[in-house]
Amino acid sequence: KGVSYPDGVQADNGTLYIIYDYDRRGEKKILMCTFTEGDALAGRPVSGAWNPRIQVNQATGSP
């Protein structure tokens, strides 16, 4: 729902960091998830890096 511009990087330790916005006109959140390739291949958390929804920011103003 209202998700756009995912962007990501992979750290030297293998952790993937993906950042994206969520519900631009409603909740107005910037979120990040972290995981490893092993988590993705397993289809479930298998590492300590797994964190599916970290709030980075939330806008409070009107467009």
N, C-alpha and C positions, 0 to 999 in steps of 0.2 A: 504494500500500500504506500504509494508515494515515495519509493526508494529510488535514488539516482546516484550517479557518479561514484561507484565503488572504485577505490584505489588501494593498492597494497604493495608491501615490500616484504622481503624475506631477510631476516637477520642472519648473521654469521652462525648463530647456534641452531638455525633451522626453523625458528618460530616465524610464522606468517602473521602479519599485521594488516588487517583489512579495515578501512574506514569508509563510512557511507552516511548519507543523510536519511532520515526517516520522517515521513509525514510532514513535509515542508509547510503546509498550511494549517496543520493541526498541532501536533506535539512539538514540531520544529526542533528535532534532536539531531545531533551529530553523534553517531555511534561507532564503536570499533569492536572487532572481534579478533581474538588471537587463538592460534592452533598450530599444530605441526602437520607435515605431510602424512605422518603416521596416523594422526587423528582422522584426516580426510579419507585415507585409504581404508581405515577400519570402519568408517561411518559412525564413529562414536568417540567419546573422549578416552584416550589411552595415554595422554601425557599431562604433565602439570601445567602445560602452556594453555590448555583449553579454557577459554573464557568467551562465551558466545555473545555477550552484550555489555560492553563497557560504555557508559555515557561520557562523552568527551565535552559536550556543550549542549545547552538548550536555549534557544532564542526566546525572548520575552516580548519583543516589539511586534508591531503590525507591519505588513508589507507596504 
